[in-house]
Amino acid sequence: MKLVLITKPTFFVEEDKIITALFEEGLDNLHLYKPGSSPMYAERLLSLLPEDYYRKITVHDHYYLKSEYHLAGIHLDEMDMPLPDGYRGRFSRTCTDLDLLKIAKKKAEYVFLKYIFHSQSEPDADSTFTADQLKEASRKGLIDRHVYALGGMNLENVKFAKDLGFGGVVICGDLWNRFDIHNQQDYRELISHFEKLRKAVG
């Protein structure tokens, strides 16, 4: 089972140090998600990270960064969002509807199935699936190793996602909520929690 980490939607001072430390601890799939931000800030963050880790980063915006920094791929945040003209590289996609999951999986390397649980990073993003709906989707083979669980994923519910057959879990708030970007500089608790998540995912 894969472990994917999405960045906080805003940039902050210690971010490059924390991301580098996470890569050093074994992170191998980071999604750079900074909606509405200037590409200049994304370039600055990337320039502060060791180049060896670029191949483990996927961008959600400013898709030119993929080729400029030799990143892993791009991510499409909407089901109806087309690939950029002429794009030939790896891509992933977000899906919020079980009925569209089969379509979403075509050609995409993997799909984030969003709103599994109540989000810890988006207060208004509630779960839209019942456990029975997810079990039925799993039974039908809709949920498989190409589908990753997104939305409220944490250390406590990783096993639930694993039992349903998800190929990965996408973590955001469960990790970033352990570091106060305004008042903290010590991020050891965050790194320690990441290690626990890695073990749980197995």
C-alpha positions as a LaTeX table, in Angstrom:
\begin{tabular}{lrrr}
\hline
Residue & $x$ (\AA) & $y$ (\AA) & $z$ (\AA) \\
\hline
Met1 & 0.00 & 0.00 & 0.00 \\
Lys2 & 1.31 & 3.44 & $-0.99$ \\
Leu3 & 1.56 & 6.50 & 1.24 \\
Val4 & 1.03 & 9.86 & $-0.48$ \\
Leu5 & 1.50 & 13.20 & 1.23 \\
Ile6 & $-0.15$ & 16.42 & 0.01 \\
Thr7 & 1.50 & 19.69 & 0.97 \\
Lys8 & $-0.29$ & 22.34 & 2.97 \\
Pro9 & $-2.13$ & 24.65 & 0.52 \\
Thr10 & $-0.05$ & 27.63 & 1.69 \\
Phe11 & 3.71 & 28.11 & 1.74 \\
Phe12 & 5.50 & 28.53 & 5.08 \\
Val13 & 9.03 & 29.18 & 6.34 \\
Glu14 & 10.12 & 25.70 & 7.49 \\
Glu15 & 8.47 & 23.88 & 4.59 \\
Asp16 & 11.57 & 22.96 & 2.57 \\
Lys17 & 13.34 & 21.63 & 5.69 \\
Ile18 & 10.34 & 19.50 & 6.71 \\
Ile19 & 9.78 & 18.12 & 3.20 \\
Thr20 & 13.47 & 17.25 & 2.88 \\
Ala21 & 13.37 & 15.49 & 6.26 \\
Leu22 & 10.27 & 13.54 & 5.18 \\
Phe23 & 12.00 & 12.40 & 1.99 \\
Glu24 & 14.98 & 11.32 & 4.09 \\
Glu25 & 12.58 & 9.27 & 6.23 \\
Gly26 & 11.28 & 7.41 & 3.17 \\
Leu27 & 8.55 & 9.57 & 1.63 \\
Asp28 & 8.37 & 8.64 & $-2.04$ \\
Asn29 & 5.25 & 10.44 & $-3.29$ \\
Leu30 & 4.68 & 14.12 & $-2.51$ \\
His31 & 1.92 & 16.12 & $-4.18$ \\
Leu32 & 2.73 & 19.83 & $-4.46$ \\
Tyr33 & $-0.68$ & 21.42 & $-3.99$ \\
Lys34 & $-0.75$ & 25.22 & $-3.66$ \\
Pro35 & $-4.04$ & 26.36 & $-5.23$ \\
Gly36 & $-4.18$ & 29.95 & $-6.43$ \\
Ser37 & $-0.51$ & 30.62 & $-5.73$ \\
Ser38 & 2.07 & 32.22 & $-7.98$ \\
Pro39 & 4.37 & 29.76 & $-9.78$ \\
Met40 & 7.31 & 31.83 & $-8.51$ \\
Tyr41 & 6.74 & 30.46 & $-4.99$ \\
Ala42 & 6.56 & 26.86 & $-6.19$ \\
Glu43 & 9.81 & 27.35 & $-8.10$ \\
Arg44 & 11.45 & 28.78 & $-5.00$ \\
Leu45 & 10.34 & 25.82 & $-2.87$ \\
Leu46 & 11.57 & 23.33 & $-5.46$ \\
Ser47 & 14.91 & 25.12 & $-5.72$ \\
Leu48 & 15.40 & 24.65 & $-1.96$ \\
Leu49 & 14.87 & 20.88 & $-2.13$ \\
Pro50 & 17.62 & 18.39 & $-3.08$ \\
Glu51 & 17.32 & 17.58 & $-6.79$ \\
Asp52 & 17.39 & 13.84 & $-6.04$ \\
Tyr53 & 13.83 & 14.13 & $-4.72$ \\
Tyr54 & 12.28 & 15.89 & $-7.73$ \\
Arg55 & 11.34 & 12.55 & $-9.30$ \\
Lys56 & 9.11 & 11.89 & $-6.27$ \\
Ile57 & 7.06 & 15.09 & $-6.63$ \\
Thr58 & 3.78 & 15.53 & $-8.54$ \\
Val59 & 2.37 & 19.01 & $-9.29$ \\
His60 & $-1.29$ & 20.05 & $-9.16$ \\
Asp61 & $-0.79$ & 23.35 & $-10.96$ \\
His62 & 1.74 & 25.23 & $-13.11$ \\
Tyr63 & 2.29 & 22.06 & $-15.09$ \\
Tyr64 & 5.37 & 23.41 & $-16.88$ \\
Leu65 & 7.23 & 22.70 & $-13.62$ \\
Lys66 & 7.00 & 18.98 & $-14.43$ \\
Ser67 & 9.40 & 19.20 & $-17.36$ \\
Glu68 & 11.45 & 22.10 & $-16.03$ \\
Tyr69 & 12.33 & 20.26 & $-12.81$ \\
His70 & 11.97 & 16.68 & $-14.13$ \\
Leu71 & 9.19 & 15.92 & $-11.64$ \\
Ala72 & 7.26 & 12.63 & $-11.40$ \\
Gly73 & 4.09 & 13.86 & $-13.07$ \\
Ile74 & 1.03 & 16.09 & $-12.89$ \\
His75 & $-2.31$ & 15.77 & $-11.09$ \\
Leu76 & $-5.71$ & 16.79 & $-12.43$ \\
Asp77 & $-7.98$ & 17.97 & $-9.59$ \\
Glu78 & $-11.28$ & 17.66 & $-11.49$ \\
Met79 & $-12.84$ & 14.74 & $-13.36$ \\
Asp80 & $-13.51$ & 16.81 & $-16.48$ \\
Met81 & $-10.12$ & 18.54 & $-16.50$ \\
Pro82 & $-8.28$ & 17.64 & $-19.72$ \\
Leu83 & $-4.58$ & 16.94 & $-19.97$ \\
Pro84 & $-2.51$ & 19.91 & $-21.14$ \\
Asp85 & $-2.09$ & 20.00 & $-24.92$ \\
Gly86 & 0.70 & 17.71 & $-26.03$ \\
Tyr87 & 1.32 & 16.28 & $-22.55$ \\
Arg88 & 2.76 & 12.77 & $-22.71$ \\
Gly89 & 3.99 & 12.10 & $-19.17$ \\
Arg90 & 2.56 & 10.41 & $-16.09$ \\
Phe91 & $-0.59$ & 11.82 & $-14.54$ \\
Ser92 & $-3.05$ & 11.11 & $-11.76$ \\
Arg93 & $-6.56$ & 12.41 & $-11.16$ \\
Thr94 & $-9.09$ & 13.14 & $-8.39$ \\
Cys95 & $-12.56$ & 11.56 & $-8.50$ \\
Thr96 & $-15.46$ & 12.20 & $-6.11$ \\
Asp97 & $-18.06$ & 9.86 & $-7.63$ \\
Leu98 & $-18.02$ & 6.05 & $-7.53$ \\
Asp99 & $-19.96$ & 5.93 & $-10.81$ \\
Leu100 & $-17.14$ & 7.79 & $-12.56$ \\
Leu101 & $-14.30$ & 5.87 & $-10.96$ \\
Lys102 & $-14.00$ & 3.34 & $-13.78$ \\
Ile103 & $-13.60$ & 6.18 & $-16.32$ \\
Ala104 & $-11.18$ & 8.05 & $-14.05$ \\
Lys105 & $-8.89$ & 5.03 & $-13.83$ \\
Lys106 & $-8.41$ & 4.81 & $-17.60$ \\
Lys107 & $-4.89$ & 5.91 & $-18.50$ \\
Ala108 & $-4.29$ & 7.62 & $-15.14$ \\
Glu109 & $-1.49$ & 6.07 & $-13.12$ \\
Tyr110 & $-3.69$ & 6.29 & $-10.03$ \\
Val111 & $-6.84$ & 8.06 & $-8.86$ \\
Phe112 & $-7.56$ & 9.86 & $-5.60$ \\
Leu113 & $-11.08$ & 8.91 & $-4.45$ \\
Lys114 & $-11.99$ & 11.96 & $-2.39$ \\
Tyr115 & $-14.25$ & 12.46 & 0.65 \\
Ile116 & $-13.75$ & 9.02 & 2.22 \\
Phe117 & $-13.96$ & 10.52 & 5.72 \\
His118 & $-14.52$ & 14.03 & 7.09 \\
Ser119 & $-11.52$ & 16.11 & 6.05 \\
Gln120 & $-9.04$ & 17.31 & 8.68 \\
Ser121 & $-7.66$ & 20.06 & 6.44 \\
Glu122 & $-10.87$ & 21.31 & 4.77 \\
Pro123 & $-13.49$ & 21.98 & 7.49 \\
Asp124 & $-16.46$ & 21.90 & 5.09 \\
Ala125 & $-15.40$ & 18.75 & 3.24 \\
Asp126 & $-17.51$ & 15.96 & 4.72 \\
Ser127 & $-17.56$ & 12.30 & 3.84 \\
Thr128 & $-19.86$ & 11.50 & 0.92 \\
Phe129 & $-19.71$ & 7.70 & 1.06 \\
Thr130 & $-21.16$ & 5.16 & 3.46 \\
Ala131 & $-19.11$ & 2.17 & 4.55 \\
Asp132 & $-21.55$ & $-0.06$ & 2.66 \\
Gln133 & $-21.08$ & 1.91 & $-0.58$ \\
Leu134 & $-17.31$ & 1.57 & $-0.29$ \\
Lys135 & $-17.54$ & $-2.15$ & 0.48 \\
Glu136 & $-19.76$ & $-2.65$ & $-2.57$ \\
Ala137 & $-17.31$ & $-0.69$ & $-4.76$ \\
Ser138 & $-14.53$ & $-2.88$ & $-3.44$ \\
Arg139 & $-16.53$ & $-6.04$ & $-4.14$ \\
Lys140 & $-17.12$ & $-4.87$ & $-7.73$ \\
Gly141 & $-13.40$ & $-4.26$ & $-8.22$ \\
Leu142 & $-13.79$ & $-0.50$ & $-8.58$ \\
Ile143 & $-11.47$ & 0.03 & $-5.61$ \\
Asp144 & $-8.11$ & $-1.51$ & $-6.39$ \\
Arg145 & $-4.38$ & $-0.78$ & $-6.28$ \\
His146 & $-4.83$ & 2.17 & $-8.65$ \\
Val147 & $-7.27$ & 3.95 & $-6.31$ \\
Tyr148 & $-6.02$ & 5.90 & $-3.30$ \\
Ala149 & $-8.22$ & 6.99 & $-0.37$ \\
Leu150 & $-8.35$ & 10.77 & 0.22 \\
Gly151 & $-10.26$ & 12.71 & 2.85 \\
Gly152 & $-9.83$ & 12.46 & 6.60 \\
Met153 & $-7.25$ & 9.70 & 6.32 \\
Asn154 & $-5.23$ & 9.19 & 9.49 \\
Leu155 & $-3.35$ & 6.61 & 11.52 \\
Glu156 & $-6.60$ & 5.21 & 12.93 \\
Asn157 & $-8.35$ & 4.50 & 9.62 \\
Val158 & $-5.48$ & 3.29 & 7.44 \\
Lys159 & $-6.47$ & $-0.33$ & 8.19 \\
Phe160 & $-10.03$ & 0.36 & 7.00 \\
Ala161 & $-8.68$ & 1.59 & 3.65 \\
Lys162 & $-6.30$ & $-1.35$ & 3.41 \\
Asp163 & $-9.09$ & $-3.86$ & 4.11 \\
Leu164 & $-11.19$ & $-2.31$ & 1.31 \\
Gly165 & $-8.35$ & $-2.86$ & $-1.15$ \\
Phe166 & $-7.25$ & 0.72 & $-1.71$ \\
Gly167 & $-3.83$ & 0.91 & $-3.30$ \\
Gly168 & $-2.81$ & 3.85 & $-1.16$ \\
Val169 & $-3.84$ & 6.51 & 1.32 \\
Val170 & $-3.44$ & 10.25 & 0.89 \\
Ile171 & $-2.44$ & 12.15 & 4.01 \\
Cys172 & $-2.70$ & 15.88 & 4.59 \\
Gly173 & $-4.23$ & 17.30 & 7.79 \\
Asp174 & $-3.31$ & 14.31 & 9.97 \\
Leu175 & 0.35 & 15.18 & 9.47 \\
Trp176 & 0.42 & 18.96 & 9.00 \\
Asn177 & $-1.88$ & 19.63 & 11.97 \\
Arg178 & 1.00 & 18.44 & 14.17 \\
Phe179 & 3.08 & 21.50 & 13.34 \\
Asp180 & 2.08 & 25.11 & 14.05 \\
Ile181 & 3.59 & 27.07 & 11.16 \\
His182 & 3.26 & 30.34 & 13.09 \\
Asn183 & 4.72 & 29.36 & 16.44 \\
Gln184 & 6.88 & 26.25 & 16.03 \\
Gln185 & 10.29 & 25.45 & 14.63 \\
Asp186 & 10.71 & 21.97 & 16.09 \\
Tyr187 & 9.03 & 19.50 & 13.73 \\
Arg188 & 10.19 & 16.26 & 15.37 \\
Glu189 & 6.63 & 15.30 & 16.37 \\
Leu190 & 5.55 & 15.60 & 12.72 \\
Ile191 & 8.43 & 13.39 & 11.54 \\
Ser192 & 7.71 & 10.86 & 14.29 \\
His193 & 4.06 & 10.69 & 13.21 \\
Phe194 & 5.10 & 10.18 & 9.59 \\
Glu195 & 7.16 & 7.16 & 10.68 \\
Lys196 & 4.06 & 5.69 & 12.36 \\
Leu197 & 2.03 & 6.25 & 9.19 \\
Arg198 & 4.68 & 4.49 & 7.10 \\
Lys199 & 4.60 & 1.47 & 9.40 \\
Ala200 & 0.79 & 1.37 & 9.37 \\
Val201 & 0.70 & 1.44 & 5.57 \\
Gly202 & 3.31 & $-1.30$ & 5.50 \\
\hline
\end{tabular}
